[in-house]
Amino acid sequence: MTGEFGARKLSRDRKRFRWKKTKYRTRVLQLKKKKDPMENAPQARGIVLEKRMIEQKQPHSGLIKCVRVRLVKNGKQVTAFVPKSGAISHISEHDQVIVEGMGGSQGGSVGSMSGLKFKVFKVNDLSLEMVRTGRKQRSTK
């Protein structure tokens, strides 16, 4: 409806049809915050449940070393990537780790690693890189 007195209907229709747009709906209903296991935090502490390997997406081949982590703050389980070669050998079950986001587009996965949104960067309050290179000794509990 267009015309001299059509403004009210046009603005009302705009408001109604905004709900068809996915970005508007997710922003207003705060769906991203509700779904996010980290609850909008940059990092989270968790306990390692198991080690596992995940195959890469095509065209790459190889196994990605990961750990399954239960977050302390809410009990949710996430799969976290263990970066660099040989780092997985320094992590064992029941270790306390700190995970952070991988930095993919819109909080998603990076490259050929399907479904991996988080990475491990600390093990038992020691930097994984320091333990891996041998600059710090991992405590044995």
Beta strands, then each sheet from edge to edge (+ up, - down):
strand 1: 43-55
strand 2: 63-71
strand 3: 77-81
strand 4: 96-101
strand 5: 118-123
strand 6: 126-127
sheet 1: 6+ 5- 3- 2+ 1- 4+
end
